[in-house]
């Protein structure tokens, strides 16, 4: 099979599907939006900063559209879904990816830290799914971004980890709530994948990221950081017809780090 023929087949995986990626202007969201668009989907991305969104939409190409909005705001979510509805009338793929986290050790956890993390990661994801659900029909798929921290017990990351564990619980429950509607919901749980959030949210320096990479190399069977597109490929699979008999799972994409 020639490379050009393979590329043509590859590009039709999500042909004709409408996808919404929250937190799509950077990191795993941007990587996934790119992959879904290359595979034929009509992609909408959301984020809080318009300039970054506009740049991301150009980067994604394939007619991707950017909608400014914060998933912590019910009004913004309603606006986002309204734009998708006006354009296409339905939604086939929802990648509920937007979220955030900061380090805070036990004893230093503040109410503001807890409220911010759960407002975005838990309430925001719940509201994203509930707001988008009326546009989703039989055969559609929801993928939530989880994290290996939900089972790992990473130091100074307890609130973030708990928020991701809550999302895993949501997927189990919602899989049953969606029974009979042929709408699948799954969680992708990335391992160590360096994205801009390592610096912007976690406030890690280059030296700290390099040191963390040495820890990852020792503690991960594949011996390295993951790449954003490796997560994107897993999301694409869970959202595709290839995963038509998969719902309610948590797929760890972590180089084996919390598996052995």
N, C-alpha and C positions, 0 to 999 in steps of 0.2 A: 504494500500500500504506500503510495507516495505521500510526502509530507503535506502537499497541498490538499490532497483528497482527505487525509486525516483531519486537517484543520477545518475543512468544510463540514465533516461529520460532527466534529467536536463542537462547532458553533451552533448546532441545532438542538443541543440537549434541553434547553428551556425555550425553544422557539415559540413565540406567540404568548408567552406567559408574562404577567405583570408582577413585578417584584418591588417591595418596599423594604429598604434597609435603613434602620435608624442608627444614628451615629455613623453615618456613611462618608464623612468627609476626611477621615484619617484612620490609620491602624487597620484592624481586622475588618471593620465595616467597609472601608474603601477597597481593600483587597477583595472582599467578597462581592461588592458591587461591580468591580471590574470583571471578575470571573463570570458572574451571572449575565452581564451585558455581552461578554464575548461568546457566551453560550446561547445567546438568542433572546434573552429576556428584555423587556422594556422596564428599565430600572428607575426608581425614584429613591433619592437619598435625603435624609434629614440631618440636621445638626443645628447648633445654636448660633454659629458665626457665619454670616452671609458670605464674606470674602472667601473663607476656606471652602464653603460649599460650592461656590461658583467655580473655583479652581479645580475642585474635585470632579465636578460634572464634566468639565473640559477634559480632564485626565481620563475619565472613564470612557467618554465618547459614546458612540452607538445611540445617540439621542437621549442619554440619561438626563433626568431633570432633578433639580435641587429645590427642596422646600424647607425654608428656615422654620425652626420650631424646637421647643424644649419638651421632652417627654414628661417632665415633671409638671407640665401645665396641661390641664384638661382642655382648655381652649385651643392651645397650639395643636394638640393631637386631633381635635375635631377639624381644625383647618387643614391639617396634613391629609387626613383621610378624605376630606371633601374634595381636595385637588385631585387625588387619585380617582375618586368616583366620577368626577366631572370629565376626566380624560378618558377613562376606560370602562367605568361602571362596575368593575370587579377587581379582585386582588387574588393572585394565585400563590404568591410566596411572600411571607412576612419573616424577615430576619430581625428579631427583636434584640438588637445588639447594643444599643446605647446604654452606657453605664459609667461608673467611675469608682475610684477608691483611693484612700490615703492610708498611710501607716499610722497606727496609734496603739501603743501597748497598753495592757491592762493596768489601770491606775491613772492613765492619761486620757482615757476615752471620755469625751465630753458629750453632752446631750446634743450639741450642734453637729458634732461629727456623726453621731448615730443617725440623727434625723436627716442629714444631707444624704448619707449613703443609702438609707432605706427609702427615702423619697424618690431618688433616681432609680436605683437598681430594682427595688421591689414594687413600690407603688407605680413608678413610671412604666415598668414592664407590664404589670397587670393592666394598667389603663391603656397601654398601647395595644395589647391583644384584644381587650374588650371593645375598644373603639374601632379597630380594623375588622373584627370578626363579621359584622353584617355584610361586608364586601366579599367574604370568602365563601366559595361554593365547594361542592363535592370535588375531591381530587386535589384540593389545595393543601399547603403545608406551612407550618409555623416552626421556626427554629429559634431557640433562645440561646444567647451566649452565657454559659456558666463559667466555671473555673475549677481547676484541680484543687484550689485552696479550700473548696467546700468539704474536702475529705482529707486534707493534708495537715492542717493545724499549723500553718505558717506563722511564726512569731510576729507580733505587732500588727496582725492583719485580721483580727478576729471579727470585727464588724463587717468588713468586706466579705469575708468567708461565709459568715452567717447569711448575708444577703444572697449570695450565690447558692447556698444550700436551700434557701427559701424558693428560689427559682426552680431548682430540681424538684422540690415538692410540688410546686405548681404544675409542672409538666406531667407528673404522675396523675394528679387529680384531674387536670384538664383533659387528659387523654380519655378518661372515663366520661367527663362532662360532654365531650364531643362525640360520644358513641352514637352511631347511626347517621352521622353527618358526613362521613368519609373525609374528615379534615384531620390530618396528622400533626402531632406536636412533639418535638424532641429537643434535647439540649446538646449543644456541642461544648465540651469542656477543654479549653486550650491549656497547654502547659506553658513553659517559659518561652514566650515569643516577644522579642523586643519591638515595641512600637513607640511612637512619640510620647505616649502617656507615661512611659517610664520616667521621662524628664518633666513633663508638664504637670502630671498629677502626683506621681510618687516622689518627685523631686530628687531623683537619682542622678549622680554625676557620671561622666564617662568612666571614671575609675571604678566607681561602685558597680556599674553595669558590667565592666570587664571582670571584676572580682566575682560577681554573681555568675558570670559565664563559666568560670572555673568550677564553681559549685555544681552547676548544671552538668558540666562535662563528666564529673565524677558520679553524680547521683542519677543520671539518666542513661538507660541502656544504649540509646542511639548517640549519646555523648556530645550533644550540641543543643543550641537554641533551635526552636522551630522557626519557620518562615511564615509570614502572614498568608501567603497563598496556599500553604499546606492546610491552614485552618479553613480558608475559603473553599478548597476542594471538598473538605468534609461537609461544610454547610451545603454546598451545591448538591452533593450526594443525598443528604437527608431531605433536601427540598425537591429532589427529582423523583420521577416515576420509578427509578431503580430501587428506591426505598419504599415502595408502595405498601409493603407489609411490615413497616417499622413505625411504631409510635410509642411514646412514653419512655424512651431510652435516654441515657446520658452517654454520649460518645466521647471518650477521652482521646484527645489528640495531643499527646504529651511526650512522645518518644519513649513511652514505657515508664515514665518517672514514678507514677503512683500505682503502677500495676505490678511491680516486682519488689 
